[in-house]
C-alpha cells in the first residue's frame, strides 16, 4: 500500500488520475444505491486527505480547479436569472437573509455557552453557523431543475446577502489582525484603514455594476453575436468572461462567487444564453468534482478533540439542521409565502458554509478562538452538508410528511387576500390560468387581446401585487396545495390552463401539475384542461390522465416559426 501511495505522489498527473478513478467508482456505487453523487465525491476527498490515507498533495492545482468550477457554476446560475425577478425578490432576500443570520447567530451563541464553550469561541461559532453553503445549494437545486422555482430564487437571494456578510466578516478579521500587529497607539489608524478599505470596496463595486450595466445595454448583444459565429469561440468567450469578472470581484474585495453570478446576469438578456449553458454544463460538473474532493480532504477530524467535543459537534449539527430551516420557514410565511415554498426554501439553507471553515481558521490563527472550535465546526459542516444534501434531494417527500403540521402556519387570517378569493369565487370565467412565468405571461397577453374572462393564479406575492395593480383578476395560490382548489370557481369555469414549468427531470406524483389534475378530479371539474409539457414522457402521462390540450412549448414555437416563414415565402410568390 505504501508503494502505491509513493507512486501516486511522484506526479500530480498520477494523483489526478487516481482521484478521478476513485471518484468514478464511488459515483457508480452512489448511483446504484440512489445516493447523491456529491456525497461520494466528498467521501473520496476524506479518504485522500489527512483524516485517512493522506495521499493528496496537489492542493494548489486542485484548489484552482475548484475555484474555476465555482465560477462556472455561478455563471450558469446568473445566465438563468430574470432581472425583473431579482428586483421583485430583493426585499424578500434582504429581510430573510439578515434576520436569519442574526437569529442563527444569537441562538448558536447562547446554545454554545450553555454547552460550556467560552463566550469568545461561542461568538465565532455563532457567526460560522449563520452562513449556508452557496455551492452545495446551487448545485443540488440546479441538478433538480429547481433553481428557477420560487423557493430556489428565495434561497439564492438569501445566499447573495450572506456572501456580502461573509466578505464584511473577513474584512473585520483582517483589520483585527492588523491591529494585533501594531502598538495600541496605532489602533485608531488601523480602524481608519479598515473603514477606508470598506468604502473603497463599495465604490469599486458600484463602478463595476455601472460598467456591467452599460455593457449589457450597449455591447453585450453585439459582442456575443460575433462570438457566436463559432461554437468554440463562444465557449472560450463565456469562460473568459466568467473568470475575468470573478477575478475582478476578488481583487476589489468581493467574492469570486459574486463575480461569476454577475457575469452570468450580464449575458442573461442575450438570445445565446441557452447555447452557452448547454456548452458549459459538462465543464461545470467536471470542475466541481474537484471542489467536492477538496472539501472532503480539508476536513481534518484530528483536531476535534475528545468525546465531549464530539457530542457538542453533534448537538450543534442538529441545531443547524433544525433551527435554520425553521427560522427561514417562519420568515417566508410572515412575508406571505405558502407553506410549501417556505418549507422548501428553509430546507435548502440547513447547512454550514465552506466559508465558515475559512473564517474560523482565520480566527484561530489570530488566537481569537481555540483550535478545537475549528475541528468541531468542521465536523458540524460535514454532518450538515451530508444530511441537508439528502434533505434537499427528498425535500418534496419531506414536505408531504410535515404538511399536516405546516399548514397550521398558513396565513388564514389574511382577510384581504381571503376577500379577493371569495370575491372571485362568485364570478364566472372563461379560463383559470396557473403560472406567471415567461410562458404564462405571454398567454395572459394573448387572452387579454382576445377579451377572455381570465382568473390568474400565482404563488409569487410580488407578481400578484403587480398584476392586481394593473387591474387583472389574480389571486395568490399554490398549485401543489390540494385544498386550494376548493376556493376556485371551478363550476363556473370553462378551461383550467397550466403554464407551470416542469417540476423535475421526471414526472412524479408530487409534480404540481399532477397534483392539479388529481385535485380537479376530486372537485369534479366538468370543464376542459390544458397544460404545458416539455417531455415526451410527460405528454404520454397527461394524455392518459385525460388532459384535453397539451402544449409543447419548444415544438409549438418551432412549428409557428416555420408557418410564419412559409407564409412570408408564399406572399412573395
C-alpha positions as CSV (number, residue, x, y, z in Angstrom):
1,X,0.0,0.0,0.0
2,X,2.9,2.4,0.9
3,X,4.5,1.7,-2.5
4,X,1.2,2.6,-4.2
5,X,0.9,5.9,-2.4
6,X,4.6,6.7,-3.2
7,X,3.8,6.0,-6.9
8,X,0.8,8.4,-6.8
9,X,2.8,11.2,-5.2
10,X,5.5,11.1,-7.8
11,X,3.4,13.3,-10.1
12,X,0.3,15.5,-9.9
13,X,-0.9,13.7,-13.1
14,X,-0.8,10.3,-11.3
15,X,-2.7,11.8,-8.4
16,X,-5.4,13.3,-10.6
17,X,-5.8,10.1,-12.5
18,X,-6.2,8.1,-9.2
19,X,-8.7,10.6,-7.8
20,X,-10.8,10.5,-11.0
21,X,-10.8,6.7,-11.0
22,X,-11.8,6.6,-7.3
23,X,-14.5,9.2,-7.9
24,X,-15.9,7.2,-10.9
25,X,-16.1,4.0,-8.8
26,X,-17.6,5.8,-5.8
27,X,-20.0,7.6,-8.1
28,X,-21.1,4.3,-9.6
29,X,-21.9,2.9,-6.2
30,X,-23.7,6.1,-5.2
31,X,-25.8,5.9,-8.4
32,X,-26.6,2.2,-7.9
33,X,-27.8,2.9,-4.3
34,X,-29.6,6.1,-5.5
35,X,-27.4,8.4,-3.3
36,X,-26.3,12.0,-4.2
37,X,-23.0,11.9,-6.2
38,X,-21.5,14.8,-4.3
39,X,-21.6,12.8,-1.1
40,X,-19.5,10.1,-2.8
41,X,-17.0,12.7,-4.1
42,X,-16.7,14.3,-0.6
43,X,-16.0,10.8,0.9
44,X,-13.2,10.3,-1.7
45,X,-11.7,13.6,-0.5
46,X,-11.9,12.5,3.1
47,X,-10.1,9.2,2.2
48,X,-7.5,11.1,0.2
49,X,-7.0,13.7,2.9
50,X,-5.3,13.8,6.3
51,X,-8.2,12.1,8.1
52,X,-7.4,8.8,6.3
53,X,-4.7,7.9,3.8
54,X,-3.3,11.4,3.2
55,X,-2.0,10.9,-0.3
56,X,-3.5,14.0,-1.9
57,X,-0.7,16.7,-2.0
58,X,-1.5,18.6,-5.2
59,X,-3.6,21.1,-3.2
60,X,-2.8,24.2,-5.2
61,X,-3.8,22.6,-8.5
62,X,-7.0,21.1,-7.0
63,X,-7.9,24.4,-5.4
64,X,-7.5,26.2,-8.7
65,X,-9.8,23.7,-10.5
66,X,-12.3,24.1,-7.6
67,X,-12.4,27.9,-7.9
68,X,-12.9,27.6,-11.7
69,X,-15.7,25.2,-11.1
70,X,-17.4,27.5,-8.6
71,X,-17.1,30.5,-11.1
72,X,-18.7,28.4,-13.9
73,X,-21.5,27.2,-11.6
74,X,-22.5,30.7,-10.5
75,X,-22.0,32.0,-14.1
76,X,-24.6,29.5,-15.3
77,X,-27.0,30.4,-12.5
78,X,-26.6,34.1,-13.5
79,X,-27.4,33.3,-17.1
80,X,-30.8,31.8,-15.9
81,X,-31.8,34.7,-13.7
82,X,-34.5,37.1,-14.6
83,X,-33.5,40.7,-13.7
84,X,-37.2,41.6,-13.0
85,X,-37.5,38.7,-10.6
86,X,-34.3,39.7,-8.9
87,X,-35.7,43.2,-8.3
88,X,-39.0,41.8,-7.0
89,X,-37.3,39.4,-4.6
90,X,-34.7,42.0,-3.4
91,X,-36.6,42.9,-0.2
92,X,-37.6,39.3,0.5
93,X,-34.0,38.2,0.2
94,X,-32.7,41.1,2.4
95,X,-35.3,40.7,5.1
96,X,-35.0,36.9,5.2
97,X,-31.2,36.8,4.9
98,X,-30.4,39.5,7.6
99,X,-32.9,38.1,10.1
100,X,-31.9,34.5,9.5
101,X,-28.2,35.4,10.1
102,X,-29.0,37.4,13.2
103,X,-31.4,34.8,14.6
104,X,-29.0,31.9,13.9
105,X,-26.0,33.8,15.4
106,X,-27.9,34.6,18.6
107,X,-29.3,31.1,19.1
108,X,-26.0,29.4,18.3
109,X,-24.2,31.8,20.7
110,X,-26.5,31.0,23.6
111,X,-26.5,27.3,22.9
112,X,-22.7,27.2,22.7
113,X,-22.3,29.0,26.0
114,X,-24.9,26.6,27.6
115,X,-22.8,23.7,26.4
116,X,-19.8,25.1,28.3
117,X,-18.0,26.9,25.5
118,X,-16.3,30.2,26.3
119,X,-18.0,33.4,25.2
120,X,-15.3,34.4,22.7
121,X,-15.4,31.0,21.0
122,X,-19.2,30.9,21.1
123,X,-19.2,34.2,19.4
124,X,-17.3,32.8,16.4
125,X,-19.4,29.6,16.4
126,X,-22.5,31.8,16.1
127,X,-21.0,33.6,13.1
128,X,-19.8,30.4,11.4
129,X,-23.2,28.7,11.7
130,X,-25.1,31.7,10.3
131,X,-23.8,31.1,6.8
132,X,-25.1,28.4,4.3
133,X,-23.2,26.7,1.5
134,X,-23.7,28.5,-1.8
135,X,-22.0,25.8,-3.8
136,X,-23.9,22.9,-2.3
137,X,-27.3,24.6,-2.5
138,X,-26.9,25.9,-6.1
139,X,-25.5,22.5,-7.3
140,X,-28.4,20.5,-5.9
141,X,-31.1,23.0,-7.0
142,X,-29.6,23.0,-10.5
143,X,-29.5,19.2,-10.6
144,X,-33.2,19.1,-9.6
145,X,-34.1,21.8,-12.1
146,X,-35.4,23.9,-9.2
147,X,-33.1,26.9,-9.5
148,X,-35.8,28.8,-11.4
149,X,-38.5,27.8,-8.8
150,X,-39.8,30.3,-6.3
151,X,-38.1,28.6,-3.3
152,X,-34.9,28.3,-5.4
153,X,-34.8,32.0,-6.1
154,X,-35.5,32.9,-2.4
155,X,-32.6,30.6,-1.3
156,X,-30.4,32.2,-4.0
157,X,-31.3,35.7,-2.9
158,X,-30.5,34.9,0.8
159,X,-27.2,33.4,-0.3
160,X,-26.2,36.6,-2.1
161,X,-27.0,38.6,1.1
162,X,-24.9,36.1,3.1
163,X,-22.0,36.5,0.6
164,X,-21.8,40.2,1.3
165,X,-21.9,39.4,5.1
166,X,-19.0,36.9,4.7
167,X,-16.9,39.5,2.9
168,X,-17.6,42.0,5.7
169,X,-16.8,39.5,8.4
170,X,-13.5,38.6,6.7
171,X,-12.6,42.2,6.4
172,X,-13.2,42.7,10.1
173,X,-10.9,39.8,11.0
174,X,-8.2,41.2,8.7
175,X,-8.5,44.5,10.5
176,X,-8.2,42.7,13.8
177,X,-5.0,41.0,12.5
178,X,-3.7,44.4,11.5
179,X,-4.5,45.9,14.9
180,X,-2.8,43.0,16.7
181,X,0.4,43.6,14.8
182,X,0.6,47.3,15.8
183,X,1.0,49.2,19.1
184,X,-2.1,50.3,21.0
185,X,-1.4,53.9,20.0
186,X,-1.9,52.8,16.3
187,X,-5.2,51.0,16.8
188,X,-7.3,54.0,15.6
189,X,-5.1,54.2,12.5
190,X,-5.8,50.5,11.8
191,X,-9.6,51.1,12.2
192,X,-9.4,54.1,9.9
193,X,-7.6,51.8,7.3
194,X,-10.5,49.3,7.6
195,X,-13.2,51.9,7.0
196,X,-11.2,53.3,4.1
197,X,-10.9,49.9,2.6
198,X,-14.6,49.2,3.1
199,X,-15.6,52.5,1.5
200,X,-13.2,51.8,-1.4
201,X,-14.7,48.3,-1.9
202,X,-18.2,49.9,-2.0
203,X,-17.1,52.5,-4.5
204,X,-15.3,49.8,-6.7
205,X,-18.4,47.6,-6.5
206,X,-20.6,50.5,-7.6
207,X,-18.3,51.3,-10.5
208,X,-18.2,47.7,-11.6
209,X,-22.0,47.4,-11.5
210,X,-22.3,50.6,-13.6
211,X,-19.8,49.3,-16.2
212,X,-21.7,46.0,-16.4
213,X,-25.0,47.8,-16.8
214,X,-23.5,49.9,-19.7
215,X,-22.1,46.7,-21.2
216,X,-25.5,45.0,-21.0
217,X,-27.2,48.0,-22.6
218,X,-24.9,48.7,-25.5
219,X,-22.4,46.0,-26.1
220,X,-23.4,42.6,-24.8
221,X,-25.7,41.5,-27.7
222,X,-23.3,42.7,-30.4
223,X,-20.3,41.1,-28.9
224,X,-21.9,37.8,-28.1
225,X,-23.4,37.7,-31.6
226,X,-20.0,38.0,-33.1
227,X,-18.6,35.3,-30.8
228,X,-21.5,33.0,-31.6
229,X,-20.2,32.7,-35.2
230,X,-18.1,29.9,-33.9
231,X,-19.2,27.4,-31.2
232,X,-15.6,27.1,-29.9
233,X,-15.2,30.9,-29.8
234,X,-18.5,31.3,-27.9
235,X,-17.4,28.7,-25.3
236,X,-14.0,30.4,-24.9
237,X,-15.6,33.8,-24.5
238,X,-18.1,32.6,-21.9
239,X,-15.4,31.1,-19.8
240,X,-13.1,34.1,-20.1
241,X,-15.9,36.5,-19.2
242,X,-16.9,34.4,-16.1
243,X,-13.3,34.0,-14.9
244,X,-12.5,37.7,-15.6
245,X,-15.4,39.1,-13.6
246,X,-14.7,36.6,-10.8
247,X,-11.1,37.7,-10.7
248,X,-12.1,41.4,-10.7
249,X,-14.6,40.9,-7.8
250,X,-12.0,39.0,-5.8
251,X,-9.4,41.8,-6.4
252,X,-11.7,44.6,-5.2
253,X,-12.7,42.7,-2.1
254,X,-15.9,41.0,-3.2
255,X,-16.3,37.2,-3.5
256,X,-15.4,35.2,-6.7
257,X,-18.9,33.7,-6.5
258,X,-20.5,37.1,-6.8
259,X,-18.3,37.8,-9.8
260,X,-19.4,34.7,-11.6
261,X,-23.0,35.4,-10.8
262,X,-22.7,39.0,-12.2
263,X,-21.0,37.7,-15.3
264,X,-23.9,35.4,-16.0
265,X,-26.6,38.1,-15.3
266,X,-24.8,40.4,-17.8
267,X,-25.4,37.9,-20.6
268,X,-28.8,36.6,-19.5
269,X,-30.6,39.0,-21.8
270,X,-28.9,37.7,-24.9
271,X,-30.6,35.1,-27.1
272,X,-27.5,32.9,-26.8
273,X,-27.7,32.1,-23.1
274,X,-29.2,28.6,-23.6
275,X,-26.5,27.7,-26.0
276,X,-23.9,28.9,-23.5
277,X,-25.5,26.9,-20.7
278,X,-25.6,23.7,-22.7
279,X,-21.9,24.0,-23.6
280,X,-20.8,24.8,-20.0
281,X,-22.9,22.2,-18.2
282,X,-20.4,19.3,-18.6
283,X,-17.4,21.6,-17.8
284,X,-19.2,22.7,-14.7
285,X,-19.8,19.2,-13.5
286,X,-16.2,18.1,-14.1
287,X,-14.6,21.1,-12.3
288,X,-17.0,20.9,-9.4
289,X,-15.9,17.3,-8.8
290,X,-12.6,18.7,-7.6
291,X,-14.3,21.1,-5.3
292,X,-16.1,18.3,-3.5
293,X,-12.9,16.2,-3.3
294,X,-11.0,19.2,-2.0
295,X,-13.8,19.9,0.5
296,X,-13.6,16.4,1.8
297,X,-9.8,16.5,2.0
298,X,-9.9,19.7,4.0
299,X,-12.0,18.1,6.8
300,X,-9.3,17.2,9.4
301,X,-11.1,15.5,12.2
302,X,-7.9,15.0,14.3
303,X,-8.4,18.5,15.8
304,X,-11.9,17.7,17.0
305,X,-10.6,16.7,20.5
306,X,-12.2,14.3,22.9
307,X,-15.6,12.7,23.3
308,X,-17.0,15.9,24.8
309,X,-16.2,18.0,21.7
310,X,-17.7,15.2,19.5
311,X,-21.0,15.4,21.4
312,X,-21.1,19.2,21.2
313,X,-20.4,19.0,17.5
314,X,-23.4,16.6,17.0
315,X,-25.7,18.9,19.1
316,X,-24.6,21.9,17.0
317,X,-25.2,20.0,13.8
318,X,-28.8,19.1,14.9
319,X,-29.3,22.7,15.8
320,X,-28.2,23.9,12.4
321,X,-30.3,21.3,10.6
322,X,-33.5,22.2,12.6
323,X,-33.2,25.9,13.5
324,X,-32.0,27.4,10.2
325,X,-34.8,25.8,8.1
326,X,-37.3,26.7,10.8
327,X,-36.4,30.4,11.0
328,X,-36.3,30.7,7.2
329,X,-39.7,29.0,7.0
330,X,-41.2,31.4,9.6
331,X,-39.7,34.5,7.9
332,X,-41.1,33.4,4.5
333,X,-44.5,32.7,6.0
334,X,-44.5,36.2,7.6
335,X,-43.9,37.7,4.1
336,X,-47.0,35.9,2.7
337,X,-45.4,32.8,1.0
338,X,-47.3,29.5,1.2
339,X,-46.1,26.7,3.5
340,X,-44.6,24.6,0.6
341,X,-42.5,27.5,-0.8
342,X,-41.4,28.5,2.8
343,X,-40.6,24.9,3.7
344,X,-38.5,24.2,0.6
345,X,-36.7,27.5,1.0
346,X,-35.8,26.6,4.6
347,X,-34.7,23.0,3.8
348,X,-32.3,24.4,1.2
349,X,-30.4,26.6,3.8
350,X,-29.9,24.0,6.5
351,X,-26.1,23.5,6.5
352,X,-22.9,25.3,7.3
353,X,-20.9,27.1,4.6
354,X,-17.5,26.1,3.4
355,X,-16.5,29.7,4.0
356,X,-17.2,29.2,7.7
357,X,-14.1,26.9,7.8
358,X,-12.0,29.7,6.3
359,X,-13.5,32.3,8.6
360,X,-12.8,30.1,11.7
361,X,-9.3,29.2,10.5
362,X,-8.5,33.0,10.4
363,X,-10.0,33.4,13.9
364,X,-7.8,30.5,15.2
365,X,-4.7,31.9,13.6
366,X,-5.3,35.2,15.4
367,X,-5.8,33.3,18.7
368,X,-9.3,34.6,19.0
369,X,-10.8,31.1,19.0
370,X,-9.4,27.7,20.2
371,X,-8.2,25.1,17.6
372,X,-10.8,22.6,18.9
373,X,-13.6,25.0,17.8
374,X,-12.3,24.8,14.2
375,X,-12.4,21.0,14.5
376,X,-15.9,21.0,15.9
377,X,-17.3,23.3,13.3
378,X,-15.6,21.2,10.6
379,X,-17.4,18.2,11.9
380,X,-20.7,20.2,12.1
381,X,-20.1,21.2,8.5
382,X,-19.6,17.6,7.3
383,X,-22.7,16.4,9.1
384,X,-24.9,19.2,8.0
385,X,-23.7,19.2,4.4
386,X,-24.3,15.4,4.2
387,X,-27.8,15.4,5.9
388,X,-29.0,18.6,4.1
389,X,-28.0,17.1,0.7
390,X,-30.3,14.2,1.4
391,X,-32.9,16.6,2.8
392,X,-32.8,18.7,-0.4
393,X,-32.9,15.7,-2.6
394,X,-36.0,14.4,-0.9
395,X,-37.5,17.9,0.0
396,X,-40.9,17.2,-1.6
397,X,-41.3,13.9,0.2
398,X,-40.4,15.6,3.5
399,X,-43.0,18.3,2.9
400,X,-45.6,15.7,2.3
401,X,-44.7,14.2,5.7
402,X,-44.8,17.5,7.6
403,X,-47.6,19.1,5.6
404,X,-50.4,18.5,8.2
405,X,-48.4,20.4,10.8
406,X,-47.0,23.1,8.5
407,X,-50.4,24.2,7.0
408,X,-51.3,25.4,10.5
409,X,-48.9,28.3,10.0
410,X,-50.7,29.4,6.8
411,X,-52.0,32.9,7.0
412,X,-55.6,32.0,7.1
413,X,-56.2,35.3,8.9
414,X,-55.1,37.3,5.9
415,X,-58.6,38.8,5.4
416,X,-57.6,41.0,2.5
417,X,-56.5,38.0,0.3
418,X,-59.4,35.9,1.6
419,X,-61.7,38.6,0.5
420,X,-60.2,38.6,-3.0
421,X,-60.6,34.8,-3.2
422,X,-64.2,34.9,-2.0
423,X,-65.0,37.7,-4.4
424,X,-63.6,35.8,-7.4
425,X,-65.3,32.6,-6.4
426,X,-68.7,34.3,-7.0
427,X,-67.7,35.2,-10.6
428,X,-67.6,33.1,-13.8
429,X,-64.5,32.8,-16.0
430,X,-63.6,31.5,-19.4
431,X,-60.1,30.5,-18.2
432,X,-58.3,29.9,-14.9
433,X,-54.5,30.2,-15.6
434,X,-51.8,28.8,-13.3
435,X,-48.3,30.1,-13.5
436,X,-46.9,33.5,-14.4
437,X,-43.5,32.6,-15.8
438,X,-42.5,33.7,-19.3
439,X,-44.8,31.3,-20.9
440,X,-47.8,32.3,-18.7
441,X,-47.2,36.0,-19.1
442,X,-47.4,35.6,-22.9
443,X,-50.6,33.6,-22.6
444,X,-52.1,36.4,-20.4
445,X,-51.4,39.0,-23.1
446,X,-53.0,36.8,-25.8
447,X,-56.1,36.1,-23.7
448,X,-56.4,39.7,-22.9
449,X,-56.3,40.6,-26.6
450,X,-59.0,38.0,-27.2
451,X,-61.1,39.6,-24.5
452,X,-61.4,36.4,-22.5
453,X,-62.5,36.5,-18.9
454,X,-59.4,35.3,-17.1
455,X,-58.5,34.5,-13.5
456,X,-54.8,34.2,-12.8
457,X,-53.3,32.1,-10.0
458,X,-49.6,32.5,-8.9
459,X,-47.6,31.8,-5.8
460,X,-45.3,34.9,-6.0
461,X,-46.7,37.6,-3.8
462,X,-44.9,40.3,-5.8
463,X,-46.3,39.2,-9.1
464,X,-49.8,39.1,-7.6
465,X,-49.4,42.7,-6.3
466,X,-48.1,43.9,-9.7
467,X,-50.8,42.4,-11.8
468,X,-53.6,43.2,-9.3
469,X,-52.5,46.9,-9.5
470,X,-52.8,46.6,-13.3
471,X,-56.4,45.6,-13.0
472,X,-56.1,41.8,-13.6
473,X,-58.1,39.3,-11.6
474,X,-55.3,37.4,-9.9
475,X,-55.1,35.6,-6.6
476,X,-52.3,34.1,-4.6
477,X,-52.3,30.3,-4.5
478,X,-50.1,27.2,-4.5
479,X,-50.9,24.7,-7.3
480,X,-49.4,21.9,-5.1
481,X,-51.9,22.5,-2.3
482,X,-54.9,20.2,-3.0
483,X,-57.1,22.2,-0.6
484,X,-56.6,25.4,-2.5
485,X,-58.8,24.2,-5.4
486,X,-61.9,24.3,-3.1
487,X,-61.7,28.1,-3.2
488,X,-61.8,28.4,-7.0
489,X,-65.0,28.9,-9.1
490,X,-64.5,25.6,-10.9
491,X,-68.2,25.1,-11.5
492,X,-68.3,28.4,-13.4
493,X,-65.1,28.0,-15.5
494,X,-64.7,26.6,-19.0
495,X,-61.0,25.9,-19.0
496,X,-58.2,25.4,-16.5
497,X,-54.8,26.1,-18.1
498,X,-51.4,25.4,-16.6
499,X,-48.4,27.3,-17.8
500,X,-46.2,26.0,-15.0
501,X,-42.7,24.8,-15.9
502,X,-41.6,21.2,-15.3
503,X,-41.0,20.4,-11.6
504,X,-38.2,17.9,-12.1
505,X,-36.5,15.8,-14.7
506,X,-39.1,13.1,-14.4
507,X,-42.8,13.4,-13.9
508,X,-43.6,12.3,-10.3
509,X,-46.7,12.2,-8.2
510,X,-45.5,15.4,-6.3
511,X,-45.3,17.4,-9.5
512,X,-47.7,20.4,-9.2
513,X,-49.3,19.6,-12.5
514,X,-50.1,16.0,-11.3
515,X,-51.5,17.4,-8.0
516,X,-53.6,19.8,-10.0
517,X,-55.1,17.1,-12.2
518,X,-55.9,15.0,-9.1
519,X,-57.5,17.9,-7.3
520,X,-59.6,18.8,-10.4
521,X,-60.9,15.2,-10.5
522,X,-61.7,15.3,-6.8
523,X,-63.5,18.6,-7.2
524,X,-65.5,17.1,-10.1
525,X,-64.4,19.8,-12.6
526,X,-66.5,19.4,-15.7
527,X,-64.6,21.9,-17.9
528,X,-61.6,21.2,-20.1
529,X,-57.9,21.1,-19.1
530,X,-54.8,22.3,-21.0
531,X,-51.2,22.3,-19.8
532,X,-47.6,22.7,-20.9
533,X,-45.3,19.7,-21.1
534,X,-41.6,19.8,-22.0
535,X,-41.0,16.0,-22.3
536,X,-42.4,13.1,-24.3
537,X,-42.9,11.0,-21.1
538,X,-44.9,13.8,-19.5
539,X,-47.1,14.2,-22.6
540,X,-48.0,10.5,-22.7
541,X,-48.8,10.6,-19.0
542,X,-51.0,13.7,-19.3
543,X,-52.9,12.0,-22.2
544,X,-53.6,9.0,-20.0
545,X,-54.9,11.4,-17.4
546,X,-57.4,12.8,-19.9
547,X,-55.9,16.3,-20.5
548,X,-57.7,17.8,-23.5
549,X,-54.9,20.0,-24.8
550,X,-51.1,19.5,-24.2
551,X,-48.9,22.4,-25.1
552,X,-45.4,21.5,-26.3
553,X,-43.6,24.9,-25.9
554,X,-40.5,24.1,-28.0
555,X,-42.2,22.1,-30.7
556,X,-45.1,24.6,-30.9
557,X,-42.7,27.5,-31.2
558,X,-40.8,25.8,-34.0
559,X,-44.0,24.9,-35.9
560,X,-45.2,28.5,-35.6
561,X,-41.9,29.8,-36.8
562,X,-41.9,27.6,-39.8
563,X,-45.5,28.5,-40.6
564,X,-44.6,32.2,-40.5
565,X,-41.6,31.7,-42.8
566,X,-43.8,29.8,-45.2
567,X,-46.4,32.5,-45.2
568,X,-43.8,35.1,-46.0
569,X,-42.4,33.0,-48.8
570,X,-45.9,32.4,-50.3
571,X,-46.7,36.1,-50.1
572,X,-43.5,36.9,-52.1
573,X,-44.6,34.4,-54.8
